[in-house]
Amino acid sequence: MNDKKWIVLGLILFVGLFSFPFWFNVGKAAPAPEVVLTEQAKAAKECVMPTDFMKTEHMQLLDVWRLKVVRDGVSQFVNADGKEFDMSLSNTCLDCHSNKAEFCDRCHNYASVNPYCWDCHIDNPKGDK
């Protein structure tokens, strides 16, 4: 029982060291980057799905598109408003969002994700700037 003060001191030291990264970085998170839209995207005023959905679920949507096109041969997507779009990253998405560095890369770098889309798809199929 004489070691009680050393045990308490050791526990305090352990908790302090273990929690250091959490309390050291409180309030230091960088703000999310602002998305830069091309003039064509601004003119279209709508995407294949609502903006909030696209910000959070675009990879799931692209994954579903890939599966439907490759496995089922389906190439048309109809959104909730009944508007049809080609299921194509290169031709539908990059038609409006052609500035990959300003649109895709800024958010992907912020979130520390490395999507494999560009392994197969060129990032500027039409050569636009």
Secondary structure, DSSP 8 states (H G I E B T S, - for coil): -TTHHHHHHHHHHHHHHHHHHHHHTTT-----------HHHHHH---SS-HHHHHHHHHHHHHHHHHIIIII---EEE-TTS-EEE--IIIIIHHH---HIIIIIHHHHHTT---SGGGTS-S-TT---
